[in-house]
Structures are given as C-alpha cells and as structure tokens.
Amino acid sequence: YQRRVHGELKRVLAIIDEGNGLITFNTFAWLVQIMWTQVDKSAAIARAFGTLDKEGSGFLTPKSLQQISVELKENMSSAEIEGIVKELADDDQITREQFAKIMERSNLFGY
C-alpha cells in the first residue's frame, strides 16, 4: 500500500510541480486533503463490505444478500437478489473490488 501511495504521489507531484521541483504550501495542503479523503473512503468501503460479508469469504453471494435483506426488513425476493448479483457480478458472487466499483458509481461514499 505504501509503495502504491508513494508512486501516486510522485506522479501527482510531477503534474503539479511549479517547474522547480517545489510546490506551494497551499498546493501541498490541497493534495493532502484529496489523498486523505481517498483513504477514508477506501476504509469506509472496506468496513461496509466486511459488515456485509458475515461469513468472511471475501464475496457477497445471493444467500448472504438475502440474509441481509431479511435483517434490514427489505424482504427482497430471491429473484430480485439474483438479478442484482447477475447485473453487478461476473458470476454468482460480488467481490470486494466489484463492491468498491458499485459504491464508486453510486456516489454513496461521496466519490
């Protein structure tokens, strides 16, 4: 993770560098705010997925989503849940990565 962030930081600095290898404090503060917000969102999505993945399998399945539906008193039918999973996943399970993309598209976490 640290290497990925370091690499991203180097790429961003190369773009916003003011031509002398330096950036202003305001630019630095703006950059930190953006990167910190991204880390917070990623952590929130990971926590949300972990909460939904009660079995700890790394996947959300129609069965686990049905259980969640009942707990939330949504009472969705099996057909509705299977339709959602088929729409969002390549097979019968939603991965953490697919869940993150869904959350990004939904703007639920402010993406």
Salt bridges, closest charged atoms under 4 A:
GLU8 OE2 - ARG4 NH1 2.54
GLU71 OE1 - LYS54 NZ 3.03
